[in-house]
Amino acid sequence: MGVVSLAKNAKQYDYFSEIMRAAERAQHLVAQILSFSRAEEREPVVVNVKEIVNEALKLLRPSIPVTIAIKKSIDEKCGNVLADPTQIHQVIVNLCTNAFQSMAESGGEMAIDLREIEPDEALRKRMPSLQAEEYVQLCIADTGHGMDEAMMERIFEPFFTTKAADKGTGLGLSVVHGIVPSYKGEITVESSPGKGTILQIYLPVIESSVARQNKQSEFARGEKSARILFVDDEEATVKLMNVMMRHLGCSVLAVNSPVTALSEFRKEPAAFDMVITDLTMPGMTGIELARELHEISPSMPVALMTGYGRDIKYTVPLSQYGICKLLKKPVSLS
């Protein structure tokens, strides 16, 4: 197994970039399933909605019939929101899917409008929950068959759908209705039979810039060659992380047993600058390993990896065992 670096002008660069994006979308889909089943709670972060709208439309475009025109109007100066980007992606995909499916037979136009607004008195009176000064307003409109009042009263009910059994589950809008209020937002619907539907999402603007990943690590710059003890019971993860960290210039001892890792650490604690350990392993958890390491070397920093993502509950703060970072699997090179 090796690491290959491709220049942006290389013929294969675009192909591999698409493969990486597809893998990331698959990761996000799994996260959506876990989030919907409440198996995973995700911390909200600063999100650029404009970027997510563009990504969602790029994902959906191949499945939208050519008889449906897409009209997009996005304010480039639109502010950011505090949310889970995966859930915002889910909201956009669900709303767009509903919109184009309503025009699947007849064709039509789907309009996506994104802008930043200051709610006026009339809007605040209609939606008293809008307490922030500025909101991101996402509007998705279609020219489909529309809905009558009886249907509109039920559209956010789980499993309610007017589609055929093989066309939808009835969960799309109920999921949206669950996500938007959780971020102190609002959703409105306007529709009438034969005249299409307009859905509007309001999310409060947060005055903060989107954090960008540092694509070049400190080790990659050659400022330091870290000596790392890495432990994970999955052999494939051990091999991959070993290759990735060595590619960044690190010196790595990678093992697949926490007992072995503890034994190696006891031999010469000063031989390592950091420990990276999986959370769930047979015989000893990553937290228990960190506790043992902390007794030997209280200043040793430990990064804890997990693929599940549930809140990690423990009797004392994890920092007391030297755990300074939680890494979500799969871990990217950056």
C-alpha positions in Angstrom: 0.0 0.0 0.0 1.4 3.4 -0.9 0.4 7.1 -1.0 0.3 8.8 -4.4 0.2 12.5 -4.7 -1.4 14.0 -7.9 -0.8 17.4 -9.2 -4.0 19.4 -10.1 -3.1 19.3 -13.8 -2.7 15.5 -13.8 -5.1 13.6 -16.0 -6.3 11.4 -13.1 -6.8 14.3 -10.6 -10.4 15.0 -11.5 -11.3 11.3 -11.5 -9.9 10.7 -8.1 -11.4 14.0 -6.8 -14.8 12.7 -7.8 -14.1 9.3 -6.1 -13.3 11.2 -2.9 -16.4 13.3 -3.1 -18.5 10.2 -3.7 -16.9 8.5 -0.7 -17.6 11.6 1.5 -21.2 11.6 0.4 -21.5 8.0 1.3 -20.1 8.9 4.7 -22.6 11.7 5.1 -25.5 9.4 4.1 -24.5 6.9 6.9 -24.3 9.9 9.3 -27.8 10.9 8.2 -29.2 7.4 9.0 -27.5 7.4 12.4 -28.7 10.9 13.1 -32.3 10.0 12.1 -32.2 6.9 14.4 -30.8 9.0 17.2 -27.8 6.8 17.3 -25.5 9.7 16.7 -25.7 13.3 18.0 -23.6 15.7 16.0 -22.3 19.1 17.2 -23.4 22.1 15.1 -20.7 24.0 13.3 -20.6 27.2 11.2 -22.1 26.4 7.9 -22.0 28.1 4.5 -25.4 27.3 3.1 -24.5 28.6 -0.4 -21.8 25.8 -0.7 -24.2 23.1 0.5 -26.9 24.3 -2.0 -24.5 24.0 -4.9 -23.2 20.6 -3.8 -26.8 19.3 -3.3 -27.8 20.5 -6.8 -24.8 18.9 -8.3 -25.7 15.6 -6.7 -29.3 15.8 -7.8 -28.9 17.1 -11.3 -28.5 13.7 -12.9 -31.8 12.4 -11.4 -33.8 15.5 -12.4 -35.7 15.0 -15.8 -34.5 17.2 -18.6 -38.1 18.5 -18.9 -37.6 20.4 -15.6 -35.7 23.6 -15.7 -33.6 24.7 -12.7 -33.5 28.4 -11.9 -31.0 29.3 -9.2 -30.6 32.7 -7.6 -28.0 32.8 -4.8 -26.8 35.9 -2.9 -23.0 35.5 -2.8 -22.9 37.7 0.4 -25.3 35.4 2.2 -24.2 34.8 5.8 -23.5 31.6 7.6 -25.6 29.5 10.0 -24.9 27.3 13.0 -26.0 23.8 12.1 -24.9 20.3 11.2 -23.9 20.5 7.5 -25.1 17.0 6.8 -28.6 17.8 8.1 -28.7 21.1 6.0 -27.7 19.0 3.0 -30.5 16.6 3.9 -33.0 19.4 4.1 -32.1 20.8 0.7 -32.1 17.4 -1.0 -35.4 16.4 0.5 -37.1 19.7 -0.5 -35.7 19.6 -4.1 -36.6 16.0 -4.5 -40.2 16.7 -3.5 -40.3 19.7 -5.9 -39.0 17.9 -9.0 -41.1 14.8 -8.3 -44.2 16.9 -8.4 -43.3 17.9 -11.9 -42.0 14.5 -13.1 -44.8 13.9 -15.6 -45.7 17.4 -16.7 -42.3 19.1 -16.6 -41.9 22.6 -15.3 -39.5 24.8 -13.4 -37.8 24.5 -10.0 -36.5 27.7 -8.5 -34.0 27.9 -5.7 -33.4 31.2 -4.1 -31.0 31.9 -1.2 -30.6 35.3 0.4 -30.1 37.0 3.7 -33.0 39.0 5.1 -34.0 41.1 8.1 -37.5 40.0 9.1 -40.0 42.9 8.9 -42.8 43.5 11.4 -45.3 41.5 9.4 -43.0 38.5 9.1 -42.2 38.5 12.8 -45.9 38.8 13.6 -46.7 35.8 11.4 -43.7 33.8 12.9 -43.1 35.0 16.5 -40.2 32.5 16.9 -38.0 34.6 14.6 -36.1 36.4 17.3 -32.7 37.0 15.6 -31.9 40.1 13.7 -30.9 38.5 10.4 -31.9 35.2 8.8 -30.8 33.1 5.8 -33.9 32.6 3.7 -33.9 29.5 1.4 -36.9 29.3 -1.0 -37.6 26.3 -3.1 -40.5 26.7 -5.5 -42.0 24.4 -8.2 -44.7 24.7 -10.8 -46.0 21.2 -10.0 -49.5 20.0 -9.2 -49.7 21.8 -5.8 -51.7 20.9 -2.8 -55.1 21.7 -1.3 -55.6 22.8 2.3 -56.3 19.3 3.6 -53.0 18.0 2.2 -51.0 20.9 3.5 -52.2 20.2 7.1 -50.6 16.8 6.9 -47.5 17.2 4.9 -45.2 17.2 7.9 -46.7 14.0 9.4 -44.3 11.1 9.3 -45.1 8.6 6.5 -47.8 10.8 5.0 -47.4 10.8 1.2 -49.5 11.2 -1.9 -46.9 9.3 -4.0 -47.0 5.7 -5.2 -45.5 3.1 -2.9 -42.3 3.0 -5.0 -41.9 6.8 -5.2 -41.5 7.9 -1.6 -41.7 7.0 2.0 -43.4 10.1 3.4 -40.4 10.9 5.6 -38.8 13.7 3.6 -40.8 16.7 4.9 -41.2 15.3 8.4 -37.4 15.0 8.6 -37.1 18.6 7.4 -39.7 19.7 9.9 -37.7 18.1 12.7 -34.3 19.6 11.6 -35.2 23.2 11.0 -36.7 24.1 14.4 -33.8 22.4 16.1 -31.6 25.3 14.8 -34.1 27.9 15.9 -35.4 28.2 12.4 -38.8 28.2 10.7 -40.4 26.6 7.7 -43.4 27.9 5.8 -45.5 26.4 2.9 -47.6 28.1 0.3 -49.5 26.0 -2.3 -52.7 25.5 -4.2 -53.9 22.9 -6.6 -52.4 23.3 -10.1 -50.3 26.3 -9.1 -47.2 24.7 -7.6 -45.7 24.9 -4.1 -43.3 27.3 -2.4 -41.3 26.2 0.7 -39.3 28.7 2.6 -36.7 27.9 5.3 -35.5 30.6 7.8 -32.2 30.0 9.7 -30.6 32.6 12.0 -27.4 34.1 10.7 -24.3 33.6 12.9 -21.5 36.2 12.7 -18.6 33.9 12.2 -16.6 32.6 9.2 -16.5 29.0 8.2 -13.6 27.1 9.6 -11.4 25.8 6.8 -9.4 22.6 7.2 -5.7 23.1 7.2 -4.7 21.0 4.2 -1.0 20.9 5.2 -0.2 19.7 8.6 2.6 21.0 10.8 4.5 17.7 10.3 4.1 17.9 6.5 5.8 21.3 6.5 8.9 19.6 8.1 8.7 21.6 11.3 8.7 18.4 13.3 8.8 14.7 12.8 6.4 13.4 15.5 6.9 10.0 17.1 3.5 8.5 17.4 2.2 5.3 19.0 -0.9 4.3 17.1 -3.3 1.5 18.2 -6.5 0.1 16.6 -7.8 -3.5 16.6 -8.8 -3.3 12.9 -5.8 -4.4 10.8 -6.9 -2.4 7.8 -7.1 0.8 9.8 -3.6 0.2 11.3 -2.1 -0.3 7.8 -3.8 2.8 6.3 -3.1 5.1 9.2 0.5 3.9 9.3 1.0 4.8 5.7 -0.8 8.2 6.0 1.2 9.3 9.1 4.5 8.2 7.6 3.6 10.2 4.4 3.3 13.3 6.7 6.8 12.6 8.0 5.9 11.0 11.3 7.7 8.1 12.9 5.1 5.5 13.8 4.8 2.4 15.9 1.4 0.9 14.9 -0.1 -2.0 16.8 -3.5 -3.7 16.8 -3.8 -4.4 20.6 -4.1 -2.0 23.5 -2.2 -4.4 25.7 0.7 -4.5 23.3 0.6 -0.7 23.0 0.7 -0.3 26.8 3.6 -2.8 27.0 5.6 -0.9 24.3 4.9 2.4 26.0 6.1 1.1 29.4 9.5 0.1 27.8 10.3 3.7 26.9 7.6 6.4 27.4 10.0 9.1 26.2 10.2 7.5 22.8 6.8 8.9 21.8 5.4 12.4 21.4 1.8 11.4 21.1 -0.6 8.4 21.3 -3.6 7.9 18.9 -6.0 5.2 19.9 -9.3 3.7 18.9 -12.1 4.0 21.4 -13.7 0.5 21.2 -11.2 -2.4 21.3 -11.3 -5.9 22.9 -9.8 -6.2 26.3 -9.4 -2.5 26.9 -11.1 0.7 25.7 -9.2 3.7 24.4 -10.2 5.6 27.5 -8.9 2.9 29.8 -5.6 2.8 27.8 -5.3 6.6 28.1 -5.8 6.3 31.8 -3.0 3.7 32.1 -0.7 5.8 29.9 -1.5 8.9 32.0 -0.3 7.2 35.2 3.0 6.5 33.5 3.4 9.8 31.7 0.9 12.5 32.8 2.0 15.0 30.1 1.6 12.5 27.1 -1.1 13.9 24.7 -3.7 11.3 23.5 -6.0 11.5 20.5 -9.1 9.3 20.7 -10.7 7.9 17.5 -14.3 6.7 17.2 -16.5 5.6 14.3 -19.7 5.7 16.3 -20.0 9.3 17.4 -22.2 9.0 20.4 -21.6 11.2 23.4 -18.7 9.6 25.3 -19.8 9.6 29.0 -17.2 9.1 31.7 -16.9 9.8 35.4 -14.2 12.4 35.0 -13.3 14.8 32.1 -11.4 13.0 29.4 -8.7 15.7 29.6 -7.7 14.4 33.0 -6.2 11.3 31.1 -4.4 13.5 28.6 -7.1 13.1 25.9 -6.8 16.3 23.9 -8.6 15.5 20.7 -11.5 13.4 19.4 -11.1 12.1 15.8 -14.1 10.9 13.8 -13.4 7.9 11.6 -12.6 7.8 8.8 -9.8 10.2 9.4 -8.6 12.2 6.4 -5.0 12.9 5.6 -5.5 16.6 6.2 
